[in-house]
Amino acid sequence: MEKKKIVIIGAGPGGLAVAMQLSQQGHDVHIYEKAAQIGGRTAMLKQDGFSFDLGPTALNMPNVITGLFADCGRNIQDYIKLVSLDPLYSLYMGDVVFSPSSDPVKTKAEIARLFPGEEEHYDRFMRDNAKKMVYLLPLWQEPFPSLWSLFRLRTLRALPSLTLGNHLVDELAKYFEDRRLRLAFSFETKFLGMSPWETPGAFSVIPFAEHYFGIFHIIGGINRLTFAMSEIVQENGGQIHLNQHVQQISTANKKITSITLDDGAVITGDYFFLNADYAYTMSHLFTESKAPISLKKLAKKKYSCSAFVIYLGLNTKLPLNVHTVLFPDDFRIHMDEIMHQLAIPDDLSIHLTYPDAVDKTMAPQGMSTLRILIPVPNNESKIDWEKESHALRNKVFKIIERKLAITDLESHIVTEKMITPYDWEHDYHIFKGAIFSLTHQWSQLGPFRPSETPAIKNMKIVGGATHPANSLPFILESANIAVQKFNKEHT
């Protein structure tokens, strides 16, 4: 294959995965990243000696990561240290605290203790979703270039597993009678930016994957993965240009000809991969007449919720597992308030990440870090976050102290940072502050997710907005698909 100059916009995991593979193949790879560090939403946040994961804090389906490193001739264990979490998380649902394990014997015992009679339903859920995964996995690993892709034999064989017409809660009702147990196997959809009452039933494979493969913490944080990926790119001769904000993408004759940086530098290339936030890129980096999608069509798409995030450096230790979720009394009303009423919920859902439970490297000795994530509406809501932030922060602290019996959290804070939906949009260039990108209803899956366009022949799109979905393993699969299509075009 002829050596090409590859230009990648954005040093998030999708762009880095493309860069790893194409630099391994001998191409001249250049990544341009607006921030001072790699990672995108999977970057490290450092403050006053404390380290935090900016975005994702857990890794599942590690086989995808392992395969990517192996394809580049590397052993992942030479770059990062994975810790399998047991329990996976602790879920506070009313008067019940459910702490499942990747060990099915332990999980069944926990279900039998809290939800007597439901433990055998767990076995059936795992068996059925193992079969579903066999049919769906190939669909995640190949492109859907057009509507005709839906009629491929492999897709048609998978149709029964797609459970068309069913939402995730409908699927779970086939297995679990207790609504709290259904919630325990569906709450992950908030990280798809959706409610389980609107998420397609096919996504039951996500809780299955967590229970089957486990959930992992990376020592030093998930950001260590993107750092390791950048090391491989540079070992292969690729270059990563930090603090290089792309101001404009120029096109001619159905091709991208160059990108222009803030300092006026014009960068040319043979092929371009866009890993920056999809909707932001389409609406800000192209002139409207040259963009592959119009602003009118962008506005019609459905975007995920956002998040209000608090990062705390503490001068104490807390009796927490790595992941703890505090649920509102009625999760359905909670998600409806976020997704449809576009209001800050009265009763909050709070996801706490406390790496010190297994990792002593992210805080000074004797101290610890705590990240608090609260799903909230994206910026379609027009909420004035400068006005609302302080009251919401105080409400969150009171809920944590009450539900976890933690006294005076405020007095232990050494350092603190808050990121609101406004900040996600204006500081991190995420369209509408929708940190989980496009939602995942059927009208925005498969061939209906962006990947490329006939309007531009030397461009591929990777990341959370593309096929197959928004989560770290799926983002890496999007990169694999993009590289696969690039190689097919150039052989």
Buried (B, 14 or more C-beta within 10 A) or exposed (E): EEEBBBBBBBBBBBBBBBBBBBBBBEBBBBBBBBBEBBBBBBBBBEBEEBBBBBBBBBBBBBEBBBBBBEBBEBEBEEBBBBBBBBBBBBBBBEEBBBBBBBBBEBBBEBBBEBBEEBBEBBEEBBEBBEEBBEBBBEBBEBBBEEEEBEEBEEBEEBEEBBBEEBBBBBBBEBBBEBBBBBBBBBBBBBBBBBBBBBBBBBBBBBBBBBBBBBBBBBBBBBBBBBBBBBBBBBBBEBEBBBEBBBBBBBBEEEBBBBBBBEEEEEBEBBBBBBBBBBBBBBBBBBEEEBBBBEEEEBEEBBBBBBBBBBBBBBBBBBEBBBBBBBBBEBBBBBBBBBBEEBEBBEEBBBBBBBBBBBBBEBBBEEBBBBBBBBBBBBBBBEBEBEEBBEEBBEBBBEBBBEBBEBEEBEEBBBBBBBBBBBBBBEEBBBBBBBBBBBBBBEEBBBBBBBBBBEEBEBBBBBBBBBBBBBBBBBBBBBBBBBBBBBEEEEE
